[in-house]
Amino acid sequence: MKRHIPNAITCANLFSGCIGIVFAFKGDLQTAAYFVILSGIFDFFDGMAARALNVKSAIGKDLDSLADMVSFGFLPGVIMFQLLKGSDYPSAYLPYLGFIITVFSALRLAKFNNDARQTEDFIGLNTPMNTLFICSLPFIAKDYPEVIGSTILLISTVAITSYLLISEIKIFSLKFSNLSWAKNKIKFIFLILSALLIGFLQFAAIPFVLILYIALSVLHFKSVGKEIQ
């Protein structure tokens, strides 16, 4: 029975992503974002459950990638599609550029599954963090519609995030094998600073959280490299 628990949690991730897509196509991007967060919670706990129960399997790994492709690949593409539809440059074809995020998310997930360097950390931005950033844009648009409604900004966002997904930038994973401060210091620092940013700025903090995540990763692995040398 216990071997089915992680897969059931992964399926909950997939189910949440599907509901989020429905809301995104209806134009309710904020509700879609809440289902992304729910998917992210399930995505965090399925791997933790698999490790705790010692029931890792090839099927579980494949199922996780398929669920992530929906929740953190297709869903952010739909959100960007809708944002481009409402941008300051009306076009029948421009919104479809949003699905470039979906394409590069698929490439990122395939790369992750076949890259032996990514057993503990990531090479390139992980899809849940990228999706969380994309989902923050509709919330920021409430206060800054002229900024988020900029076609140039949105297309630039598509290009930059797509590059980050398949880049060679090493990014630390937020999954914990233990709660030791010494071994997880960079993760705790990131989570504390992120919580403070979100507490003050709410969803508007997410772009800053993403920048912080990448910056701390670069500094962390640079210092690790120096220690090894």
Secondary structure, DSSP 4 states (H G I P E B T S, - for coil): -GGGHHHHHHHHHHHHHHHHHHHHHTT-HHHHHHHHHHHHHHHHHHHHHHHHHT---HHHHHHHHHHHHIIIIIHHHHHHHHHHHTSSS--SSGGGGGGHHHHHHHHHHHHHHH-GGGSSSEES--HHHHHHHHHHHHHHHHH-HHHHT-HHHHHHHHHHHHHHHHS--EE-----S---HHHHHHHHHHHHHHHHHHHHHGGGGHHHHHHHHHHHHHHHHHHHHHHH-
